[in-house]
Amino acid sequence: MKLTFPIILVLGLLSGLTPLAIDAYLPSIPTISKSLNTDIGLVQMTLSIYLLVFAFMQILFGPISDAIGRRKVVVGGLGIFAIGSFLCALAQSYEVLLVGRAIQAFGGAAVAVCVPALVKDGLSINQFAKAMSMIMLVMALAPLAAPIIGGAILTVLSWHYIFVLLGVLAIVAVLLFLRTIPETLPVEKRTPFLF
C-alpha cells in the first residue's frame, strides 16, 4: 500500500467516526430527553454506554483482526456501526436509543482498533509516521467540529438526523474503504485467535 491522498482521506474518515459519534449528538441531549420523555441523566448514560462498550470491544477486536485480517473487521465494524446509527435514528424510546448506542460502539471499536494496524501493516516507517500524524490531526479536529455539525443539524432538522448522518458516513466509509485500501495482513502473517 502506498500513501496517497485517497488513502489518507479514507483513514481520516475511519478515525473520525468515533469522535463524531461521541460528540455530534451532545448538543441534542436536552432535546432527546424531551422527545423521549425521559430524564436527561438517562440520556447522558447513552454516552457512558458508548464509551464502555467501545473500550471493552477494542480488546477483543485486536486479536480478531490479527486472526482474520483487517478488511473483514473494518467492513463488519462499519456495517454494525451503520445499523446502530440507524437504530438510534429510529428510536422512539430511551431503551432503543441505549441499545443503538451500544451497537454503534461495538462497530466503532472494530474500526478504531484496525486503523493503526492498517497503517502499520501497509506502510514503511516514514509513511507510517506521516499517516499517523494526519490521522491524529483528524482525531483532534473531529471532536471540535462534531458539536457544531450536530447543532447545525438540530437547528434545521430533528435530533434523529444526527444519527442518520452517522449511518450514511459509515456506508460511504465502507464503499471508499473497499475501493481504496487492500488487505494489509497477509494470510501467512496472521495469528490464530484462541479463546
Backbone bond lengths (Angstrom), bond angles and torsions (degrees), N, CA, C in turn:
res aa  C-N    CA-C-N  psi(-1)  N-CA   C-N-CA  omega(-1)  CA-C   N-CA-C  phi
1 M - - - 1.465 - - 1.526 108.40 -
2 K 1.321 115.87 131.88 1.455 121.31 178.32 1.519 108.67 -107.51
3 L 1.333 116.59 139.34 1.456 121.86 -178.28 1.524 110.19 -72.26
4 T 1.316 116.24 108.74 1.464 122.31 178.62 1.526 108.59 -124.34
5 F 1.330 115.02 168.14 1.469 118.62 179.80 1.530 112.51 -59.37
6 P 1.353 120.21 -44.83 1.470 119.03 177.62 1.533 113.31 -59.51
7 I 1.335 117.17 -37.94 1.470 119.98 179.02 1.523 110.22 -67.17
8 I 1.318 117.10 -43.03 1.468 120.75 177.15 1.521 110.43 -60.82
9 L 1.335 116.17 -42.03 1.462 121.50 179.19 1.530 111.02 -60.83
10 V 1.324 116.77 -46.29 1.466 120.86 -179.18 1.528 110.64 -66.97
11 L 1.323 117.44 -44.69 1.468 120.02 177.96 1.529 110.78 -61.66
12 G 1.333 116.75 -38.79 1.460 120.56 176.44 1.517 112.24 -63.52
13 L 1.334 116.14 -41.90 1.466 120.19 177.71 1.520 110.66 -63.30
14 L 1.330 116.87 -44.11 1.466 120.40 179.00 1.523 111.48 -61.53
15 S 1.321 116.16 -44.04 1.467 119.21 -177.81 1.526 112.12 -74.30
16 G 1.326 117.59 -21.39 1.464 120.46 -179.99 1.516 114.76 -85.95
17 L 1.325 117.45 -11.08 1.468 119.68 -176.82 1.523 113.01 -61.86
18 T 1.328 116.90 -47.03 1.465 118.81 -177.33 1.521 112.52 -67.10
19 P 1.351 119.95 -46.22 1.469 117.25 174.80 1.535 112.86 -57.47
20 L 1.320 116.97 -36.67 1.470 119.63 176.24 1.522 110.91 -65.27
21 A 1.339 116.45 -43.13 1.465 120.18 -179.26 1.523 111.84 -64.86
22 I 1.321 116.09 -32.55 1.463 119.71 -179.23 1.527 111.06 -77.36
23 D 1.322 117.40 -43.54 1.465 120.43 -168.07 1.524 116.11 -101.91
24 A 1.317 118.39 -21.99 1.470 119.09 -173.71 1.522 112.51 -65.87
25 Y 1.327 117.58 -32.81 1.457 118.60 -176.09 1.533 113.53 -91.77
26 L 1.334 117.72 -2.47 1.467 120.53 -178.16 1.532 113.31 -57.03
27 P 1.349 119.97 -42.35 1.466 118.56 179.07 1.536 113.24 -64.07
28 S 1.327 116.55 -20.06 1.466 119.59 -175.96 1.523 113.63 -94.47
29 I 1.337 118.62 2.24 1.469 120.14 -176.88 1.534 111.95 -57.44
30 P 1.331 119.68 -46.24 1.481 117.65 177.59 1.535 112.39 -62.01
31 T 1.327 116.19 -37.98 1.471 119.91 179.28 1.523 110.74 -67.30
32 I 1.327 116.96 -41.08 1.467 120.46 177.83 1.526 109.77 -62.12
33 S 1.323 116.26 -42.02 1.470 120.99 179.16 1.528 111.14 -57.46
34 K 1.324 116.48 -45.39 1.471 120.12 178.27 1.517 111.40 -68.77
35 S 1.320 116.40 -43.15 1.462 121.37 -177.12 1.530 111.97 -62.48
36 L 1.331 116.34 -40.12 1.463 120.25 -178.14 1.528 112.04 -94.02
37 N 1.332 115.55 1.77 1.466 121.83 177.86 1.531 110.56 53.92
38 T 1.330 114.85 50.69 1.460 120.38 -179.77 1.518 110.12 -136.23
39 D 1.301 116.24 165.01 1.457 122.50 -178.33 1.527 110.80 -65.87
40 I 1.314 116.11 140.67 1.467 120.48 -178.58 1.527 111.44 -62.35
41 G 1.329 116.32 -31.79 1.463 120.32 177.57 1.523 112.21 -62.96
42 L 1.321 116.13 -36.34 1.467 119.92 177.93 1.524 110.78 -68.54
43 V 1.320 115.87 -39.41 1.468 118.96 178.06 1.530 109.75 -64.42
44 Q 1.318 117.36 -37.70 1.457 120.23 176.72 1.528 111.66 -63.93
45 M 1.326 116.61 -26.22 1.473 120.41 176.92 1.523 112.01 -63.56
46 T 1.336 117.43 -22.61 1.462 119.11 177.93 1.528 110.77 -65.35
47 L 1.323 116.82 -27.36 1.466 120.54 174.28 1.526 109.93 -70.86
48 S 1.336 115.94 -43.62 1.465 120.27 179.63 1.519 111.52 -63.11
49 I 1.331 117.29 -41.52 1.468 119.84 -179.62 1.520 109.97 -66.05
50 Y 1.326 116.71 -37.57 1.473 119.76 177.16 1.529 109.93 -59.94
51 L 1.319 116.59 -50.74 1.464 120.34 -177.24 1.521 112.28 -64.14
52 L 1.326 116.84 -38.45 1.463 121.16 179.86 1.525 111.52 -65.28
53 V 1.319 117.07 -50.73 1.472 121.11 179.75 1.522 109.86 -64.44
54 F 1.318 117.03 -42.80 1.467 122.12 -179.49 1.531 110.84 -58.30
55 A 1.324 116.51 -47.48 1.467 120.62 -178.18 1.529 110.99 -66.31
56 F 1.309 117.14 -45.67 1.467 120.66 -176.68 1.523 111.75 -66.56
57 M 1.315 117.39 -42.70 1.467 120.53 -174.33 1.527 113.08 -71.16
58 Q 1.329 117.76 -23.27 1.460 118.93 176.52 1.528 111.08 -61.97
59 I 1.325 116.07 -34.01 1.467 120.66 178.33 1.520 110.35 -61.47
60 L 1.305 116.97 -35.63 1.460 122.04 -178.67 1.529 112.15 -81.66
61 F 1.332 117.23 -41.42 1.459 120.24 -173.80 1.531 113.55 -72.58
62 G 1.327 118.31 -24.62 1.463 119.91 176.62 1.529 111.52 -58.99
63 P 1.336 117.80 -56.61 1.473 119.28 177.49 1.532 113.81 -63.09
64 I 1.334 117.06 -33.30 1.470 119.05 178.52 1.529 110.00 -64.13
65 S 1.332 117.22 -43.38 1.473 119.57 -179.95 1.529 111.18 -68.34
66 D 1.331 117.34 -28.97 1.464 120.34 175.14 1.529 111.08 -69.53
67 A 1.328 116.78 -26.41 1.464 121.21 -177.21 1.523 113.39 -89.36
68 I 1.334 117.43 -39.45 1.478 118.95 -173.16 1.525 113.85 -113.22
69 G 1.322 117.01 -5.49 1.464 120.05 -179.87 1.516 111.74 104.55
70 R 1.314 115.08 159.64 1.475 121.32 -174.00 1.534 112.15 -77.36
71 R 1.323 116.75 -40.51 1.471 119.77 -173.44 1.526 112.16 -60.59
72 K 1.325 116.70 -45.74 1.472 119.36 -178.76 1.521 111.03 -61.42
73 V 1.319 115.92 -41.19 1.467 119.54 -178.67 1.526 110.86 -68.46
74 V 1.334 117.26 -42.90 1.470 119.99 -179.98 1.531 110.81 -65.31
75 V 1.326 116.87 -47.55 1.468 119.87 -178.97 1.531 110.35 -63.35
76 G 1.330 117.14 -44.79 1.467 120.10 177.17 1.517 111.76 -61.60
77 G 1.343 115.74 -42.91 1.467 119.85 179.40 1.518 112.76 -63.05
78 L 1.330 116.39 -42.16 1.470 119.56 178.54 1.529 111.11 -65.56
79 G 1.332 116.68 -38.35 1.463 119.97 177.13 1.517 111.51 -63.01
80 I 1.338 116.34 -44.82 1.472 120.50 178.60 1.520 110.47 -65.16
81 F 1.332 116.78 -41.08 1.467 121.20 177.80 1.531 110.48 -59.11
82 A 1.329 116.28 -43.75 1.472 120.54 179.40 1.526 110.75 -63.65
83 I 1.335 117.64 -43.51 1.473 121.08 178.58 1.522 110.00 -60.29
84 G 1.343 116.67 -46.34 1.464 120.19 178.16 1.519 112.36 -60.87
85 S 1.333 116.18 -40.03 1.470 120.58 179.68 1.522 111.34 -63.75
86 F 1.333 116.39 -45.56 1.464 119.40 -179.12 1.535 111.38 -69.80
87 L 1.333 116.51 -31.42 1.473 119.10 174.74 1.528 109.89 -64.21
88 C 1.330 116.95 -42.80 1.470 120.70 175.79 1.527 110.84 -61.31
89 A 1.325 116.35 -40.84 1.463 120.83 -179.11 1.527 111.53 -63.18
90 L 1.329 116.37 -32.55 1.470 121.01 -178.90 1.529 113.05 -90.49
91 A 1.328 116.82 -4.05 1.469 120.83 -172.95 1.521 112.34 -60.79
92 Q 1.322 114.24 129.47 1.466 120.96 173.90 1.526 110.64 -115.52
93 S 1.343 116.22 4.25 1.461 120.84 177.33 1.518 109.19 -143.81
94 Y 1.323 114.59 158.53 1.461 120.31 179.52 1.526 111.30 -61.30
95 E 1.321 116.72 -40.07 1.462 121.06 -177.45 1.536 111.74 -61.71
96 V 1.323 116.22 -42.57 1.469 120.22 179.06 1.529 109.81 -66.02
97 L 1.320 116.75 -40.55 1.470 120.35 177.71 1.529 110.20 -61.60
98 L 1.314 117.14 -42.74 1.461 121.61 -179.66 1.535 111.01 -63.12
99 V 1.313 116.57 -44.76 1.468 121.04 178.15 1.536 109.89 -64.18
100 G 1.330 116.72 -42.54 1.464 120.89 178.30 1.513 111.97 -59.95
101 R 1.318 116.64 -41.40 1.471 120.41 179.15 1.526 110.80 -66.49
102 A 1.334 117.61 -38.13 1.467 120.66 178.01 1.531 110.60 -64.65
103 I 1.335 116.28 -41.98 1.471 120.46 178.42 1.526 110.22 -65.20
104 Q 1.320 115.76 -42.17 1.463 121.10 177.97 1.537 110.49 -58.46
105 A 1.327 116.58 -45.35 1.465 121.42 -179.59 1.523 111.80 -65.15
106 F 1.336 116.30 -36.83 1.459 121.85 178.01 1.530 109.90 -58.29
107 G 1.330 115.49 -48.86 1.464 120.12 178.10 1.517 112.67 -68.27
108 G 1.318 116.26 -40.48 1.464 120.31 179.83 1.516 112.85 -61.54
109 A 1.325 116.85 -35.82 1.465 121.36 178.94 1.524 110.96 -63.91
110 A 1.329 116.37 -40.30 1.470 120.56 179.28 1.525 110.53 -61.21
111 V 1.314 116.03 -41.79 1.467 120.56 -179.34 1.527 110.46 -69.96
112 A 1.325 116.24 -47.44 1.467 120.54 -175.01 1.524 112.49 -61.25
113 V 1.322 116.55 -38.78 1.458 119.41 -177.02 1.534 111.40 -73.70
114 C 1.324 117.13 -24.06 1.463 120.30 -177.00 1.527 113.72 -87.30
115 V 1.319 118.71 -23.04 1.468 119.64 -176.30 1.529 111.76 -59.87
116 P 1.350 119.84 -52.70 1.474 117.92 177.78 1.534 112.28 -62.63
117 A 1.335 116.85 -34.21 1.469 120.23 179.29 1.532 110.90 -65.93
118 L 1.330 117.02 -41.50 1.468 120.97 176.86 1.523 110.71 -58.76
119 V 1.313 115.15 -44.03 1.464 120.42 -177.99 1.526 109.81 -67.57
120 K 1.322 116.84 -44.26 1.473 121.03 -179.11 1.525 111.13 -64.32
121 D 1.334 116.45 -42.53 1.465 120.72 -178.07 1.528 112.30 -66.34
122 G 1.332 115.41 -43.05 1.455 118.89 -165.06 1.504 117.21 -98.87
123 L 1.342 118.20 -4.88 1.461 119.50 -173.76 1.523 112.06 -126.76
124 S 1.308 115.93 156.94 1.467 120.86 174.00 1.531 108.85 -70.99
125 I 1.327 115.73 171.49 1.470 120.46 -177.41 1.528 111.06 -60.47
126 N 1.339 117.70 -43.73 1.470 120.76 179.78 1.521 111.24 -65.34
127 Q 1.333 116.23 -44.07 1.465 119.95 178.71 1.526 110.48 -66.79
128 F 1.332 116.87 -36.05 1.470 121.13 177.75 1.524 110.57 -58.24
129 A 1.332 116.08 -48.07 1.473 120.46 -179.84 1.523 111.06 -61.30
130 K 1.323 116.49 -42.80 1.467 121.00 -179.57 1.531 110.88 -65.70
131 A 1.338 116.24 -45.28 1.469 120.48 -179.19 1.522 110.97 -64.68
132 M 1.329 117.52 -44.04 1.464 120.09 -178.77 1.525 111.62 -65.89
133 S 1.331 117.84 -34.70 1.465 119.34 177.67 1.529 110.73 -65.49
134 M 1.330 116.69 -37.66 1.465 119.87 177.88 1.525 111.30 -70.98
135 I 1.321 116.38 -38.69 1.468 120.34 177.46 1.525 110.21 -64.01
136 M 1.335 116.91 -41.89 1.467 120.85 178.50 1.532 110.86 -63.93
137 L 1.322 116.53 -34.39 1.463 120.31 176.44 1.521 110.71 -62.18
138 V 1.337 116.13 -45.18 1.472 120.35 177.45 1.521 109.95 -62.04
139 M 1.331 116.44 -43.34 1.464 119.66 -178.56 1.530 111.83 -66.48
140 A 1.328 116.83 -25.71 1.467 120.22 176.36 1.521 111.72 -80.57
141 L 1.341 116.90 -35.70 1.467 120.48 -177.15 1.532 112.85 -81.61
142 A 1.333 116.65 -32.43 1.472 119.73 -176.37 1.522 113.07 -57.92
143 P 1.354 119.56 -44.88 1.476 117.91 178.61 1.523 113.56 -65.45
144 L 1.326 116.48 -23.21 1.469 119.73 177.27 1.526 110.74 -76.84
145 A 1.315 115.66 -41.13 1.466 120.17 -177.08 1.528 112.67 -80.27
146 A 1.329 116.95 -30.61 1.471 120.52 -172.34 1.533 113.77 -57.58
147 P 1.344 120.45 -48.84 1.469 118.62 179.28 1.530 113.20 -63.15
148 I 1.335 115.92 -31.81 1.469 119.81 177.62 1.524 109.88 -66.52
149 I 1.338 115.82 -44.45 1.466 120.49 177.89 1.520 110.19 -63.18
150 G 1.332 116.42 -46.62 1.464 120.31 178.66 1.518 112.51 -61.13
151 G 1.337 116.63 -42.33 1.465 120.50 178.25 1.516 112.26 -64.71
152 A 1.343 116.22 -38.92 1.471 120.34 178.69 1.526 110.84 -64.43
153 I 1.334 116.28 -42.60 1.467 119.81 177.83 1.520 109.62 -62.80
154 L 1.334 116.24 -41.47 1.465 121.26 -177.36 1.531 112.49 -64.48
155 T 1.322 117.10 -31.33 1.474 118.96 179.88 1.524 112.19 -74.43
156 V 1.335 116.84 -23.67 1.468 120.61 -176.73 1.530 111.86 -103.79
157 L 1.338 115.74 -39.43 1.467 121.30 -175.67 1.530 109.05 -125.76
158 S 1.310 117.07 -170.23 1.465 120.04 177.44 1.529 110.27 -89.82
159 W 1.331 116.30 169.88 1.466 121.36 -179.26 1.524 112.35 -62.07
160 H 1.310 118.20 -23.67 1.468 121.82 179.75 1.534 111.09 -58.06
161 Y 1.326 116.51 -32.87 1.459 120.52 -174.91 1.533 112.95 -73.75
162 I 1.321 117.43 -18.02 1.460 119.97 173.02 1.532 108.84 -62.83
163 F 1.332 115.65 -42.15 1.468 120.14 179.32 1.529 111.48 -75.16
164 V 1.322 117.02 -30.81 1.467 119.59 173.63 1.531 109.30 -61.10
165 L 1.335 116.46 -44.36 1.463 120.60 178.06 1.528 111.12 -58.63
166 L 1.328 116.91 -44.51 1.465 120.42 179.46 1.528 111.21 -62.45
167 G 1.329 117.10 -40.99 1.461 120.83 177.80 1.518 112.07 -64.53
168 V 1.316 116.41 -42.45 1.467 120.85 179.17 1.537 110.03 -65.75
169 L 1.331 117.00 -41.17 1.472 120.01 177.47 1.529 111.23 -60.71
170 A 1.330 116.89 -38.12 1.470 120.40 178.42 1.527 110.88 -64.96
171 I 1.328 116.92 -40.55 1.470 120.56 179.02 1.534 110.37 -66.39
172 V 1.326 116.09 -43.90 1.469 120.26 176.88 1.531 110.05 -60.86
173 A 1.333 116.01 -41.04 1.469 120.36 179.45 1.522 111.46 -62.45
174 V 1.345 117.77 -40.48 1.471 120.68 177.55 1.517 110.14 -59.85
175 L 1.328 116.32 -48.99 1.468 120.44 -177.39 1.524 111.55 -62.26
176 L 1.323 116.92 -45.03 1.466 120.78 179.41 1.526 111.37 -66.96
177 F 1.318 116.14 -40.31 1.463 120.70 179.74 1.527 111.25 -62.18
178 L 1.323 116.42 -47.95 1.466 120.35 -179.48 1.527 111.71 -62.66
179 R 1.306 116.15 -32.63 1.467 120.74 -178.31 1.526 112.46 -80.40
180 T 1.326 116.96 -28.03 1.463 121.00 -167.71 1.527 115.22 -106.82
181 I 1.332 116.98 -41.20 1.463 119.91 -169.65 1.524 111.08 -111.76
182 P 1.322 117.08 120.78 1.466 120.26 178.81 1.532 110.95 -79.61
183 E 1.318 116.06 172.16 1.469 120.01 171.81 1.527 107.99 -63.84
184 T 1.325 115.98 130.69 1.468 119.89 -176.02 1.526 112.99 -104.26
185 L 1.332 117.10 -9.13 1.470 120.33 -178.65 1.523 109.19 -112.73
186 P 1.344 117.16 101.76 1.464 119.24 -179.54 1.524 111.47 -62.33
187 V 1.314 115.47 155.43 1.463 121.69 -177.46 1.525 111.34 -56.39
188 E 1.318 116.73 -40.42 1.472 119.47 -176.84 1.519 113.85 -68.72
189 K 1.343 117.48 -16.19 1.466 120.49 179.05 1.528 112.78 -99.90
190 R 1.318 117.02 3.89 1.468 120.13 -178.32 1.520 111.26 -79.22
191 T 1.335 113.79 151.30 1.455 121.14 -179.84 1.521 108.44 -110.77
192 P 1.334 118.19 125.72 1.470 119.08 179.53 1.526 111.69 -58.20
193 F 1.312 114.88 141.17 1.471 120.73 179.15 1.513 108.84 -86.91
194 L 1.317 116.44 118.63 1.464 120.85 -178.75 1.513 109.70 -107.78
195 F 1.319 116.62 131.45 1.468 120.87 177.39 1.504 109.64 -86.12
